[in-house]
Amino acid sequence: MDCVNHPGEDAPYSCYWCHQPICVDCESKLDGRSICPSCLAQFRAQVAARYEAEQRNVGYFGGFLAGAAAAVAVAALWSQLVVWTSYPLEFFAGLLGGGVGYMVHVGSGKKRGRALQQMAAVLILVGVTLAHYLIFYRTQFMGRLAIASGSPIIAFPGYLSTSLDFLDWIFLVVGLVWGYWIPHVRTLPQELS
């Protein structure tokens, strides 16, 4: 059988997509399958168009609202569980990061971009700070625990600086990296460029 692009050339391969016979010179591999030059060009164009569409018409306001809602909801849940269990539950910083990053991505119309990554990072930091403030408020201030023990109420910034330990920082970094990565800008894979 002759190659579809080179008449007279033997065609030991068949294109996985269009099933046309292709010779050794025309054959390329994509995910371990033989593909002809025209199908490979079409696939590259489709993937490039999809990646470019992810960065156009970004709904920043929707991404902000969804991310802020996730930050507040997870912060409120985190603080409530800390008060109920009397454990710091540091891993919630990681969950907060993933949830905020995902909601920024979804709220923006499943778009991607640097501004969305930065928005997610800021909202994660705000969410973690809010969670610690709610924990502080419900234990130190609202519960009057500090007054009952005879010591004065600690100001919030001081509470925050003394309450963060090693695990808090680890999970905060994990949450920031996770939330920052979710709406990251994708580039065309090397085999398609």
N, C-alpha and C positions, 0 to 999 in steps of 0.2 A: 504494500500500500504506500502511496506517495504522500509526502508532507503537504499540508494545505497551503503553506507559504512558499515551499520550494519544490516545484514539480520535478520529478526525477530523483529526488532524495528519498531514501528509505525512511519510513516513519515508525520507529519502534514504540513510540509513546502515543497516548491518547489524552487530550485535555480533559481534566476532571469535570469542568463546567460545560463546555460546548461539545465535547466528545469528538472533536476534529482530530485527525491524525497529525502528529507533529514529529519533526526530526530532532536529532540530538542538539543541534544549534538553536532550535526554537524553544526547547523545553526548559522551563524554570520550575522550581519547587516552591510550593506554598503550603505550609503545614504538612509537609511530607508527601504532597500530591503533585503530580505533573500538571502544569498549566501552560497554555499557549500565551504568546505575547499580547494579543488583543484582549483576552480575558484578564490577564494580569494588569494591563493598563486600566481597564474598566474597574477592577477591584480597587486599585490605588486611588482612582478618582473618587469612588464612592466613600472610601475611608477618609480621604482628605476633606471631602465636602462635609462629612459628618463631624469631624474634629473641628473644622472652621465654624460650623453652625453652633457648636457648643459655646462659642465665645461671642456670638452676635445676639443682640436684643436681650441683654441680661436684665432680669427683673431684680434690681438691687433692693428696692423697697420691700418686695415680697420676701427676698432672702433675709433681709434684716428683721422683718417682723417674725418670720418663722424661727430664725435663730434665737431672737430675744425671747420668744415664747418658750422655746426648749430650754434656754438657760434658766429662766425663772422657774419653770416647772421642775426641772431636775434639782435646782438649788433648794426649792421648798421641800421636795421629797427627801433630799439628803439631810436637811436640817431636822426634819420631823423624825426620821429614822435614828439620827444621832441622839436626839432627846429621848426617844423611846428606849433605845438599846444601851445608851451610855458608852458606846464605842465610836471612835472617830470615823470609821468607814471611809478611809482615804481613797479607796478604789473608785468612789463616786466621781472624783475629778477626771478619771479616764473616761467613765461613762458620759459625763457631762460634755467632754470634748468631742467624743464620737457623735453624740446626739445633736449637739449644736452644729458641727460640721455638716452632718447629713441634712439637717433641716435648712441650713443656709443654701445647700446645693438644691434641694427639692423646691424650696420657696422661691428661688431665682429662676425656676423653670428648667431645672436640671442643667444649668449652665455652669461654666467653669471660668476661672480667671483669677489673677493676682488680687484684685480688689475683694473678691469673695473670700479668698484665703485670709486676707488681712482682717476682713469683717468677722470671720469665724473666730480668729485668734483673739480679737478684742472682746467679743461676746463670751468666749470661754473664760477669759480673765475676769470679766464682770460677773459671770455666773458663779465662779469659785469664790470671789470676794463676797457676793451676796449670800452664798451658802454659809460662809464663815460668820458673816454679820448676823444672819438669822440664828445660828447656833449661839453666838455671843449674846444676842438679845434675849433669847429664850432661856438661857442658863444663868448668865451673869446679871442681867438687868431685870427681865420680867420675873424670874424666879427669886430674885433678891438673895441669891446664894452667897454673894460676896459680903453683903451687909450682915447676914445671919452669922457668918463666921467671924465678924469683927473687922474684916479688912475692907478698904474702900473699893468701890467699883472701878475696874480697870477701863481705861479709855479704849475704844475699838482698835485704833492703830497699834497700840501696845499689845492688845490681846492677839491681833493677827500676827505680829512679829514673834510672839512667844509660843503661839499654838502650832505653827507650821513646823513639822519635824521632817526627818529624812524621807519617810514614805510619802508624806504629802507632796514633797517636791518631785519625787519620782513619778507619782501618778499625775501630777500637774503637767509635767513634761510629756508624759505619754498621751494625755488628753489633748495637749496643744498640738503635738505632732500628728495625731490621728485626725483631729478636727481640721488642721491646716491642710492635710493631704487630700481629704475627701473632695473638695472643689478644685483640686490642682489642675493646671493647664497641661493637657496631654499633647504630646508630639507624635508625629507619624512614626511608627516603628521602622527601624533601620532597613528591614527587608522590603519595606514598601516605599522607601524614599528614593 
